[in-house]
């Protein structure tokens, strides 16, 4: 896990690299999706929250079209590009995310000059905590302010989605950037992905004597890979056969009829999305009433649906979830796009150490790499630091 640089150190590092002070420093958090997986691009409901791990960018606009970028992690050195000639196929590594934001803004007719950018982040990469969207949201927040573009939060959500879809090549929805831009401390973001309607929902696990632990399996995934795209195609096929605009329009009561119209695999994909939408709505109702101690069974049911119907789990995720439950979690599920990444476990605070030890021991026994296990809290959304 990267140790984040303080604002002063990031400012100094920027000056050392680029020879002048940045115009400012902006931060955008990663996110954990509490529940609602693969519902976003089906115009459904999701319930993520911004976490207390973030991407930070120090940025200075340039008088020319040159883009210079460097990160504080990894082996990729200083990268240069021409803001006037951005092409998706030419971008590599983490730099495709800020370049994608520049490109998306240009597609909207905004004049975006060159810039110098230094990135620091402690959001684990490839873990399903939306490290890429954290970068994009920090960059678009900086550019919106520095260029006077006057974009609303919803404008920035859609611009970063366009960057992901058309520049990065990942067919993602609007959940991740919505959580990063609109999150608040102690709150989850209940998002209607059809109309971008947002309502903050209380999620104070620690106030209820619980902790939310992230278990990073270290199995890397990529939204740009074939598995994610194939699941999205199955959902689109299901909606087409059922004669609806999106699977959002199919209710649990419609599943019996759908089973007779769809091939078995497509039906399983559809059943996951339909039942997951219902689980999100029930989770919101419980959080606004009984509280977080009541949502465990819904987290468990979500994981079973992703494992069996959507088939996006893996052996490491299943082991993490099953072991966490055995060690005292009241609910656990994989989170993120799947095929690796992280699981989350909601557990009594006094079970935390036992759960950590049990999961670590189970991974060792199975011959898997040691997982990273850490606590997260709902945190503030994107903001300017300096």
N, C-alpha and C positions, 0 to 999 in steps of 0.2 A: 504494500500500500504506500503510495506516495505521501510524504509529509508535506502539507501545503506551505507555501511561502507566505509570510506576512506581507501586508500591503507595502510597507517600507522597503522590504527586501526585494519584492517584485519590481517596484519602482527603480531601485538601484540597479537591478539586473538589466532592466530595459535600457537604462542610460548607458550601461557598460557595453551592451550589444549594438545599440543603434546610435549612440553618440548624442542623444538629446533626451529630454524628459518626455514621458507619454502625455497625451492630452487627458488621460484619465484611466481608471481601472474599474472594470465591471465584473460582476459575478453572477452566475446562474447555476442553480443546483441540479444535481441528478434527481431521479425520482424512483420511488418504489410504487408499484401498482398493488394496492391492497387487495383489490379484486376487480375482475372485468378484463379477461385476456382475449385478444383477437375479436373483440366486440367493436373496437373503434372504427375500423374501416368498413364495418357492417352497419354504420350509422346508429350504433347502440349506445350503451352506457358504460362508463368506466369510473373507477374510484381510486386514483393515484394520490400520492402526496409528495411534495418536495422534501428532500432529505438534507441533512446537515453535512453533506459532502458536495463540493461544487467545482466548476471550472471558472477560472479567473483569467481575464485578458487585459493586458496593458496595451493601449492602442494610441497611435498618433497618425493623424491624416498627413498625407504627403501632397506636394504641389503637382506631382506628375502621376502617371498611372501605374507606377511600380508597386508591387505588393511584396513585402519581405516578412517572413514568418519564422518563428523559432519556438520550440517548446522546452520546458525544463525537464522533460522526461524522454526516455527512448534514445535511439541512436541517430535519428534523422536530424541533420544539420540545418543550417539556414536555407530556407526555400524561397525562391523568388518566382514571381509570376507577373503577367501584364494584365491589369484590371480591364483593359480595353479589348482583350482577346482571350477571354476565358472559355475553355472547352471542357466539358465533363470528362472526357476520356483521358485528359492529360493530368488530372489530379491524382495524387497518391497519398496514402496514409491519412493522418489526422487533418492534413491541410485541405482535404476536399470539403471539410465542413465549413470553415470560414469562407473558402472560395465559393462554395455553393450559395452561401448567404449573399455574397457580393453579386453573384450571377442572378439570383432570384430578384434582388432589388433592381438590377438593371432591366430585367424582363418586365418589371412594372413601370419602367420609364424613369426611374430615379437615377440621377447622376451620382455615381459613387467613385470617388477618386482613389488613388493608390493609398496604401497605408503600411505602417510598420506594426507588427503584432507579436507580443510575447505571451504564450499560453502556459498556465500552470493549472493542474487539476489533481484532485484526490478522489475523483469518481472512478472506481475500478472500470477498466476498459474490457469490453467483450463479456461483461457479466450480467447484462440485462438491466442495468440501472441507468441506462440512457446517457452514457458519457458523451455520445455524439451530439445529442440534442442540447446538453448543457453547454457545449462549446458554441453551437449555433445560436442559442438564446443569448449568451453573453455577447457574442459578436453583433447580433442584430440590435441588441439594446444599446451598445456603444455607437453603432453607425446611425441608428435612429436619432440619437441625441446629437452626435457630432455633425451630422449633415442637415439637421433640422427637418428631417423627413416628415415628422408629425404623425407617425404610424400609431394606431391604437394597439392594444395588446392582441386583439383578434386579428388585426392586420399582420402583426409579427408572427402569430401562430401560423397563419396561412402561407406567409412568405417562407418560413422555415420548412413547412411541409413541402412546398414546391422545390426547395433546395434538396430535400431528402429524396423526393420522388424522381425529379427530372435531372438533377445534377449528380447526386450520389448514386442514384439507381436503386434505392430501397423503397418498396411500395408501402410505406408506413402511413398511419393515420395522424390524428392531431393530438393524441393523448399526451405524449411525452413533453412536447413544447408547451402545452396548456398547463401542465403541472409545474413546469419549471418557471414559467412566466407569471402564473397566477396563484401559486401556492402561498400558504400563510402558516406561521408557527401554530402548532396544536390543532391543525385543521387538515382534513382530506379534501380533495377537489372533486366534487361530483359533477361530471361532465356529460352532457348530452351531445354526442358527436354528430347528430343530425343538424342541430341549429346552433352549436357552440354555446348553448346555455350552461352557465356555471353556478353552482351553489357550494359554498364552503360548509363542510359537515364536521362537527367536533370529533376529534380522534385523539384523546388524551389517554394513551395506554398506561403511562406511568402513574397517572392520577388514579387509575383503577388497580394499581398494584401489579401491572403487567409490563413486560418489555417486548419490543419487536426486534427480533434478531434476523439479520441477513446472513445466509450461508452461501458464500461464493464457492461453487464447486470447482472453479478453475477450468471448467470445460468451456472453451471459447465458442462463441456463436457469432453469426453475422446475419442481419436482416436482409442483406443483399443476396444471400444464398438461396438455393432452389427450394428448400423446405418451406420457408415463409411464403414465397410466391405461389407455391403449389397449394397451400392452404387457402390463400386468398382466392385463387382461381376456383377452388371447390365451393367456396362460399358464394361466389358470383354465379356459378352454375346452379347451385341450389336455389338462389333467389330467382333466377330466370325460369327454372322449371316450375317453381311455385307461383310464378306470376306476380311477384312483389318487387318493389323498388330496391329493397335491401332486406336482409334477414331481421333487422329491427322490427319489421312489420309482421313477423311470424311469432305467434304466442305459444306458450307451452301446450295449450289446449289444441293447437294445430298439428302437433307432432305425430299423432296417430295417423292422420290423413297423409302427412308428408312421407311417412314410412312406405306407403304404397306407391308413391310417385317417384321416389329417388332410388338410385342404386345404393347398396348398403354403405359404401364408403362415404359417398356424398351425404347420406342421411346422418351418419355419425358426426360429420363436420358441422352440419346444420344443427343437430341436437345440442352440441356443445355451445354454440353461439346463443341459441335460444334460451337454454337453461342458465347460461352464464349471465345474460342480461337480467334474468329474473333474480339471480343471486345478488347482483349488484343492488337492485332495488330493495331487496330484503335486508341487505347489509346496511344501507343508508337508513332504513327505518329503525333498525336496531340501534345504530350509533346515536340516532337522535332521541332514542327512548331508553332502552335497557342499558346501553353502553357497550364498550368494546369487549367486555367479558362474555357477551352473548353471541359473538360472531364466529366462534371457533368451528362449529359444524359446517358453516358455509364455506370457510376456507378449505376444509377437508374435502367437501364435495366438489369444489372448484378444481382441486388437484386431480381427483379421480377422473373428472370429465376431460381434463387436458391430457391425462395419461392414456385413457381408454378410447375416448371419442375423437379427440383432435390429434392424438398421437404425436405430441411435441415434447414429451418428457424424455428422460434418458436414465440410465441405471444410477448415475451419481445423484441426480435430482431425487429420484424415488427413494434412494437410501437416506438422503438427508432428511426428507419429509417423514419417512417412516420412523427413523431413529429419533427425530425431534419429538414426535408424538409419544413414543415409548418413554422418553426421558421426561415427559411432563408438559409438553406444549398443549395448549387447549385447541390449537388449530395450526395447520401448516400447509403450504402450497408452493409450487414453483411460481416464479414471477418473471414477467418479461416475455419475449417472443418465443422462447423455448429452444430446444436442441442444445441445451447447456445453460450456463449462466447461474442464476441464483435461485435459492428457495428462501421463503420467509417463514418464521415460526413465531407465533404469539404465545407467550409463556408467562407464568407467574414469575415475579422477580426472584423469588427464592429458588427457582428451578434453573436459573440461567447457567450457573457454573456446571451443574450436573448435565445439562443439555449440551453445553460446549464440549465437555469431556466425552460424552457418549458419541456425539457425531464424529469428533476427531478419531476416536478409537475405532468406530465402524469403518471410516475411510481407510485407516491404516490396515485393518483386517482384510479389507477388500482389495488392497493393493493400489488404491487411488492416491493421487497427490493430496497433501494436507489441505483442507479447505480454509479459507479465511472466514471467520465468524465475527460479526461486529453488530453493535446496537445502532439503530437509527431512530431519529425523532422527526416528526413533521416540522419543517423549517420554512423560513421566509422564501418567497420567490425571488426572481432576478432583481438586482439592484446595483446602483453605482456605489463603489467603495471609496473612491478617491477622485 
